[in-house]
Amino acid sequence: MSKFAIGEKVDKAADDHEAGVVIAVFPTADGNFRYAVDMEGYGALQFFAEEKLVVHKINAGQFN
């Protein structure tokens, strides 16, 4: 079972934790998952391995 679901808000684990929404989940041949994520501000989908994403954390005072 995949760690993230379609429609879930996630952050990139590296860099500055940019946020996005999972658009699609793809199983890989080795039993892992890859995710198509609509990253805020890019206007295009980006694809990530499961270990490159974390659950989105809402900053104090920020409402989503």
N, C-alpha and C positions, 0 to 999 in steps of 0.2 A: 504494500500500500504506500502511496506517495505521502511525503511529509506535508506538502502544501496542496490546497484545493483551488480549483478555478474560482476566480473572484476574490481570493484572499490577498490582502495587502502584505507585501514583503519588502525587505531592504537587502541591498547588496552587502555581503559580509565584509568585504574589503573596502578600501577607499573611504569615502565620506558617508557611507550608508545611504545611498540614494534610494528613494522609494519607488515602488511600482505595483502593478496588479497582475496576478497570474491570469493569463488568457488561455493557455493550453498546457497539458501535461502529457509527456511522451515517455513511454517505457523504452529503455535501451536494451540491447542484446545481452548485456552482462547483468541485467536485473536491477539496474539503478533507474533513476528518472531524470529527465531534462525538462526545463520549463521555459515556455514562451512568456515573457513578461513585458507589459506595456510600461516602460519607465517614464516617469513624469518628466516632461520637458524635451523628450527626444523625438516624438512623432513617429517612432518605428518600434517594432518588437525587437527585444534582445533575448538571446537564448542562454540559459545558465544551467550548470549541473547543480544538483540538490545541495551540495556542500558550499556552494557560493552564495546561498541565500539564507536569511534569517527572518524570523517573524518580525513584522513591523512594530516598532515601539513608538507610541505617541509621546512627544515631548511635553513637558509640563507647560500648561497654558495653551496648548495647541489642540484644536478639535477637528476630527476628520469624520 
